[in-house]
Amino acid sequence: MMTDPVSDMLTRIRNATHARLRVVEMPRSNMKFALAKIMESTGYLANVETYEDGNRPMLRVTLRYDESGVSTLSSLKRVSKPGQRIYVKSSDLRGVRSGMGISIISTPNGLMTNHEARKRHLGGELICELY
């Protein structure tokens, strides 16, 4: 039984970048799909798609590499965990790696990056940081 599906997703992506794989597949959930779409829109992932494997919804993530074969993702870090939730106010949102990375926040208006949450003056649970 998996207790933290988001950590599992981030670990699968992290392991795939270290192994230089192009595609990662995992079970789909609305939270994972929303996280992957944010990572795609910010340029860290190349493509995100869903499909059915029998009756199970699956998520297929295509990783992005530059022309020299280096992944655009250097680090994926899960911040808020099931055993210790981390919440931040909009005024306490800080940049990741001096603005070179992003953090993903779960707000009352859905998942969004730290830049968008600060612009909308929304706080929430700090899900992960990536750069």
C-alpha positions as CSV (number, residue, x, y, z in Angstrom):
1,M,0.0,0.0,0.0
2,M,1.3,3.4,-1.0
3,T,0.9,6.1,1.6
4,D,2.1,9.1,-0.4
5,P,1.3,9.0,-4.1
6,V,2.8,12.4,-4.8
7,S,6.2,11.3,-3.4
8,D,6.0,8.2,-5.5
9,M,5.4,10.3,-8.6
10,L,8.3,12.6,-7.9
11,T,10.6,9.7,-7.1
12,R,9.7,8.0,-10.4
13,I,10.5,11.2,-12.3
14,R,13.7,11.7,-10.4
15,N,14.8,8.1,-11.0
16,A,13.9,8.4,-14.7
17,T,16.0,11.5,-15.2
18,H,19.0,9.8,-13.5
19,A,18.5,6.8,-15.8
20,R,18.1,9.2,-18.8
21,L,14.7,7.7,-19.7
22,R,12.4,9.6,-22.1
23,V,9.0,8.4,-20.8
24,V,7.7,7.5,-17.3
25,E,4.4,5.8,-16.6
26,M,2.5,5.8,-13.4
27,P,-1.1,5.4,-12.0
28,R,-3.1,8.5,-12.6
29,S,-4.8,10.7,-10.0
30,N,-6.2,14.2,-10.3
31,M,-3.4,15.6,-8.0
32,K,-0.7,13.9,-10.0
33,F,-2.2,15.1,-13.3
34,A,-2.4,18.7,-12.1
35,L,1.2,18.5,-10.8
36,A,2.4,17.2,-14.1
37,K,0.5,19.8,-16.1
38,I,2.1,22.6,-14.1
39,M,5.5,21.0,-14.6
40,E,4.8,20.8,-18.4
41,S,3.5,24.4,-18.6
42,T,6.7,25.7,-16.8
43,G,8.9,23.8,-19.2
44,Y,10.3,21.1,-16.9
45,L,8.4,18.3,-18.8
46,A,7.9,17.8,-22.5
47,N,4.5,16.2,-22.6
48,V,1.8,14.8,-20.2
49,E,-1.0,12.5,-21.3
50,T,-3.4,10.1,-19.8
51,Y,-4.6,6.7,-21.0
52,E,-6.5,3.6,-19.8
53,D,-4.7,0.4,-19.1
54,G,-7.6,-2.0,-18.8
55,N,-9.7,-0.3,-16.1
56,R,-6.8,1.6,-14.5
57,P,-6.2,5.3,-15.5
58,M,-2.5,5.8,-16.2
59,L,-0.4,8.9,-16.6
60,R,2.4,9.0,-19.2
61,V,5.0,11.7,-18.7
62,T,7.7,12.6,-21.3
63,L,10.8,14.1,-19.8
64,R,12.5,17.1,-21.4
65,Y,16.3,17.1,-22.1
66,D,18.4,19.8,-23.8
67,E,20.4,19.2,-27.0
68,S,23.4,17.9,-25.0
69,G,21.2,15.3,-23.2
70,V,21.0,17.1,-19.8
71,S,17.7,17.0,-18.1
72,T,15.9,20.3,-17.5
73,L,15.1,19.0,-14.0
74,S,18.1,19.1,-11.6
75,S,16.2,18.6,-8.4
76,L,12.7,17.5,-7.2
77,K,12.1,17.9,-3.5
78,R,8.9,17.0,-1.7
79,V,8.4,19.6,1.1
80,S,5.0,18.9,2.7
81,K,4.7,15.2,3.7
82,P,1.9,13.2,5.2
83,G,3.6,13.2,8.6
84,Q,4.4,16.9,8.5
85,R,2.3,19.3,6.5
86,I,3.9,22.6,5.6
87,Y,1.7,25.6,5.0
88,V,2.8,29.0,3.9
89,K,1.1,32.4,3.7
90,S,1.3,34.4,0.5
91,S,3.6,36.9,2.1
92,D,6.0,34.0,3.1
93,L,6.4,32.5,-0.4
94,R,10.0,32.7,-1.4
95,G,11.8,32.1,-4.6
96,V,13.5,28.7,-5.2
97,R,17.2,29.0,-6.1
98,S,17.0,32.8,-6.4
99,G,14.0,32.6,-8.8
100,M,15.6,29.9,-11.0
101,G,13.2,27.2,-9.8
102,I,9.5,27.0,-8.8
103,S,7.6,25.6,-5.9
104,I,4.1,24.2,-6.3
105,I,1.4,25.3,-3.8
106,S,-2.0,23.7,-3.1
107,T,-4.3,26.7,-2.7
108,P,-8.1,27.0,-2.3
109,N,-8.1,27.8,-6.0
110,G,-6.2,24.7,-7.0
111,L,-2.5,23.9,-7.6
112,M,-0.3,26.7,-8.8
113,T,3.3,27.9,-8.8
114,N,4.7,30.2,-6.1
115,H,4.8,33.1,-8.6
116,E,1.1,32.8,-9.4
117,A,0.1,32.3,-5.8
118,R,2.0,35.4,-4.7
119,K,0.4,37.4,-7.5
120,R,-3.1,36.3,-6.4
121,H,-2.2,36.7,-2.7
122,L,-3.0,33.0,-1.9
123,G,-1.3,30.8,0.6
124,G,-1.6,27.0,1.1
125,E,0.2,23.8,1.4
126,L,3.8,23.8,-0.1
127,I,3.8,20.5,-2.1
128,C,7.2,20.5,-3.7
129,E,10.1,22.5,-5.0
130,L,11.9,21.9,-8.3
131,Y,14.7,23.4,-10.3
